[in-house]
Amino acid sequence: MSTAIPTRDLPAIQQGEADDRIGLRAGLRHTGALVRRNLLWIKKDPESMFDAVLMPVVFTLLFVYVFGGAIGHSLGGGHHQYVQYVIPGMLAMMSMTIAQGVGTGFNEDFHNGIMDRFRTMPIGRSSVLIAKISVELLRMLVATTILMIVAALVGFEFTNWAGLFAAVGLAVLFGSAMMWIFLVLGVTLKNAQSVQAMGFLVMMPLQFGSSIFAPTRSMSGWLRTFTAYNPMSGLADAARGLMIGGPIAHGLVVTLAWSAGLTLLMAPIAIHRFTTKS
Amino acid sequence: MPTSRAPASGALAVKVRGLIKHYGPTTALDGVDLDVRPGAVLGVLGPNGAGKTTLVRVLSTLVRPDAGTAYVAGCDVLRQPRQLRRTIGLTGQYASVDEKLSGIENLYMIGRLLDLSRPDARRRASELLERFSLTEAAQRTAGTYSGGMRRRLDLAASLIGRPAVLYLDEPTTGLDPRTRKEVRRMVGEGVTVLLTTQYMEEAEQLASELAVIDRGKIIARGGVSELKAKVGRRTLRIRPADPLHLSSLATELDAAGLTGLAATAFDRETGTVVVPVQSDEQLTALVGTLAAHGVALADITTELPTLDEVFLSVTGHRTGISQDAAPAHQEVAA
């Protein structure tokens, strides 16, 4: 029929010898092969990009045209002023919403058995996680690009390009830190629906209890304290400062602190759960 | 740094000592000891929940045991998991392939993950696709494959890295005759195979040696025929030259007190008397009685019990599904 597999001798007994280490080059190659896998998914199932492509469009139009007039009026301007206000907020929202997708996809991998195969292969287990995160970051960039196109169409004034790129960088950084939470959910919870439901429970209060869509001035005292340290407010405020001018420092500090804290806390948990899940 | 604590695993492909694994109140493995020689095809036979899958998951580094030691190809499951993973291939109960990728994309990805160069990964992928008759389906998404095709792709994926030890966990699901043949062919190629099954027929067809596992313990071990012989129960089938002598033959045997332990049966269709024999002495006595009475015989055979019967006698309970596997025939020299 075809070529036979040559006999493979058993390796010599190496009792007590230290275990293999996976080098950086091999690690990058493994991650590359797994990134390719996730990109092939998108190629075969372009619908999986719908959320990244359509969400910025739908949410931007919804907020600008439904609430834009009213909130813009309270900002002392109108519809046009609200566009300037909400686009940096949308950038913040997008980073978290896209990050959430990583959990469900990860959960599915555990169900169809492919994760067992990966975990019995001589590859660094972090490669699987990093590949997943890389592809989600790519989706985030696609969503961001589309958001900026929509922003231009609804009249956002791009005045500070360096600021824009800095804001996008900050959003991507925060989004990748958020992914660790969703990865933990993805490894821990039984099925993809629970992962999605829990994801929404995490996201909703953070997104709406923030300065993403409207200024927090009119909120009650305790809620204002919450929003002041809510990373979504921090990211939205910092992005706003960077893109249209205004205070940056507080938002930047809050965002960076959250990003670092989440990564330091959640990444080890995610990696541990992933490694020991049986 | 060699440590004196580690037991030498000699030339064994798999060496397991005192393996214990609890899942809450459930004891999945209750002190498993197991040796597998290189190149052997060992069938681990047992009913659902006997601990077969847990054993395979420990030996493939997916589950940490609570106690005990396990070496695969000389690597310690607990202390050298990465090195161990270079020597094994696993085909689990659920086909571990990416259903969204095509056959060739799956195998290419595995090749790249196993550090093959791009051209080598492509070459190895098409080689294995051909070997498992999947060349025509190579470009199709694995999700559209039939159960048997998916199983073959899964097996091909497990073989990309030329493993020294291959685990097949319940390969029955979708293991078609062609794939079985492939599995058997690997036997001659130095690959050590550890397969788990709850089906007698499958174990008989694929394995050269058997270990019977029940409630987390290995309760019997040996070659297929050895294990059957261990049960010590054989069935003697006597066909008299003249079918009319059937009933008189049975009467004579009964009169000689040789069939007391189990009922003698006629099989009019084949014209034979079926006598369950308990021991070699009984067999000798029986043949002697026949000779003394001058019964003309056309044929006399002994049959080994089926594995299903073996299982019943060592565990005291039946396996899930009994198979009507053709029993092995042995001519008795007259």
Interface residues (C-beta under 8 A of the other chain):
Chain A: M1 S2 T3 A4 I5 P6 T7 R8 D9 L10 P11 A12 I13 Q14 Q15 G16 E17 A18 D19 D20 R21 I22 A26 R29 H30 G32 A33 L34 R36 R37 L40 W41 K44 D45 N112 G113 I114 D116 R117 F118 R119 T120 M121 P122 I123 T276 S278
Chain B: M1 P2 T3 R5 A6 A8 S9 G10 A11 A13 P38 R57 S60 T61 L62 V63 R64 A73 G74 C75 D76 R79 Q80 P81 R82 Q83 R85 R86 T87 I88 L90 G92 Q93 Y94 A95 S96 V97 D98 E99 K100 L101 E105 M109 I110 R112 L113 L114 D115 E127 E130 R131 T141 A157 L159 G161 R162 P163 A164 R185 M186 E189 G190 V191 T192
